[in-house]
Amino acid sequence: TNVKTGASTCSGNTSTIGNYVGANTTTSVASSFPGGNTINDSSVSANSLMSGKGIYIGNKTGDLTLSSSTLSASKSVILKVSGTVTITGDQFYENKTYTNAAELPQLIIIANNINIADNVANIDAWLIANNGNINTCSNFSGNLTINKCAQKLTINGPISAKKLLLYRTAGSGTGVNSGDPAEVFNLRADTYLWSAAYAKMNNKIQSVYTTELPPRF
């Protein structure tokens, strides 16, 4: 009974079985942020990519390294990278009291793969690996032990990847911290508030022309 309409078997190259869609229908995040500036540098600080308030969209062909940064209020940085993004320093949003959603900073990283160095403890950002991997400790050598990648990692923002490689080892030893999580993922409210504000800013209903007609009796 679990066959595509009109088919006799479940085998064959078909995207549906039992009328359930089996193909990947995930919306491209990058398509929501068209255009942008070309990034020529191989290493950047997110907050330094723009001097004032607003939204910066950057396109990078190849790999990109992100150094430590604190993204100021009212700044949003969207990075679209064709290669691998390597995060070598902590990524923070400015710690202050925000009065409206338009002030919320947001860092969105879209790449083929995303690697995180072992010294990174905090990442305030979206991590979107297009059909690739997110590696939480990419620079250790040899076999993984409790003495490697032992720094706890906290990621505040949505993530998407084909494979999530959780290599942190915090909490795997003995003592008072034994059993603590090595990686913590928080999907906070600021993500939804920023997304709603961005959607309202870019979705407009515009009248092409207006014609006034006499009343009909």
Buried (B, 14 or more C-beta within 10 A) or exposed (E): EEBBEEEEEEEEEEEEBEEEEEEEEEEEBBEBBEEBEEBEEEEBBBBEBBEEEEBBBBBBEEBBBBBBBBBBBBBBBBBBBBBBBBBBBBBBBBEEEBEEBBBBBBBBBBBBBBBBBBEBEBBBBBBBBBEBBBBBBBBBEEEBEEEBBBBBBBBBBBBBBEEBBBBBBBBBEEEEEEEEEBBBBEEEEBBEBBBEBBEEEEEEEEEEEEEEEEEEE
